[in-house]
């Protein structure tokens, strides 16, 4: 028997275009067989997973996020915002499951559940950001990746293509987004608005990676490690649709960072100024479509996670 006696399960029945709802009974029985005491909660609305994690995390030995990256995002935010040190486990049951891969979790949820019974725990980083919109200051959170610009524009469209086989959904969303995207001028700085300029000019996108993969298996930030105290921004200058089509296959394997239009380096914080508002997504969840004066920072070791016992270290 492992070290997790009381487990709070937070399951999203809407993940995978609602297909998860059909396996909730099997999931509940499997978790109850694996752990001594289980509290099973199914989410009912956006933000519900965050609220459940914040309210119940302190009473558990493990909080288990069962869904896609959106569910993981909410559970992680709930734990971090409440100051909980209870570890989060992940059963990747969504269309992307990028953060589950970062934790070296098996792709099959029954196998992933088995690996959690005797899992070890580690502390990993999360990201936070602020931005100006319509004269007000807003703030946000991410655990896997933050997309600014075309990346987020694609994420706005992506829900229409969820559920496509062979991870085609996000690729189809990108192709559709290329028809309507226009790159605007931006200044990207290392640190704050007084920091050294990393890029000035027409901007396609900035993807700030805490983990290496986003968008359902695209290795946008190949050097990113979720427990190293750094963010990995990938900055792509304004390019034509044709050049973007050449970029896409390389992003799958992380080879895009050698292209002349790409700037890639580690940073503890990042600042982006733009004349025109930019869309932002955090772990695939849209935060804004008109963000300006964007500040991004790392929050080292702020989230505890459960990792398979024999998996590589996360830092």
Beta strands, then each sheet from edge to edge (+ up, - down):
strand 1: 6-11
strand 2: 37-42
strand 3: 62-67
strand 4: 87-92
strand 5: 120-133
strand 6: 136-142
strand 7: 145-149
strand 8: 184-190
strand 9: 197-209
strand 10: 231-237
strand 11: 262-267
strand 12: 269-274
strand 13: 278-282
strand 14: 285-307
sheet 1: 2+ 1+ 3+ 4+
sheet 2: 6+ 5- 14+ 12- 8+ 9- 7+ 13-
sheet 3: 6+ 5- 14+ 12- 8+ 9- 10+ 11-
end
